């Protein structure tokens, strides 16, 4: 079980944030997690894979036998650390910096990943940005466009690029959020994109299920990742996650096994579904 260190007040100015600057460090994989070859020989691409949940997913995938490509914006130190983690597990890791909000980059990233790894079997759409605004009138057109392009347009772009590489038995996993189900008054545009991801997952699942490609989602609750100090003020960061039934924020290592499950044959009869590692909140009805 992850420890529960209460973070000191902290804030980062740059989105989506750097794990190098966080105190305490997020927990990536707990020592007792033993891989069992669930993903042997598989090749995965993970957006936002440099830190937080994306890093934890990359390391868990590697421990289960997968080679990994991580796509990230510009956090080079975080990306290199994730690469080191993956390679310590004996797996290949390709790192590709760039902006998933641009369709041309998504196409190029998928092509590079497939070329370097010899194919692509698993796509994890995970990259996201969020900006706190208490009034809807404070959300600029530029912010709205940026949030939607990063958080949902990019999911379309990545799937469009990856689709020719995916075959029967392959998987797509989308990162939505508890905010898709209960909203967040200070994250209006972010919550909206996460709701769109939920609908996208269900619709895409129906579109691809006859081809044997499974599409599912994970809806994390409050997880200690760089996006948190990059989004909220110091006092909010200090109390982050305390309102959950478990009374604490989650750690990336507590979320990543959901992605392992959905990527593996263990989830062979699951499509169009959403898993909820959220600290005990009952959502969805």
Protein Blocks (a to p, Z undefined) as FASTA:
>chain_A
ZZdddcdddddfbdgbjfklgccdddfbdfklccehlmgoiacddehklgcjllmmmmmm
mmnopacddddfklmklmmmmmmmmmmnopacdddeddfkbmklmmmmmmmmmmmnopaf
bdcdfbdcddddfbfklpcfklmmmmmmmmmmmmmmmmmmmmmmpcehiacdddddfklm
nopfklmmlmmmmmmmmmmmmmmmmmmmmnopacddddddddddfklmmmmcfklmmmgo
klpmnopacdfklmmmmmmmmmmmklmmgghiacddehhpaghZZ
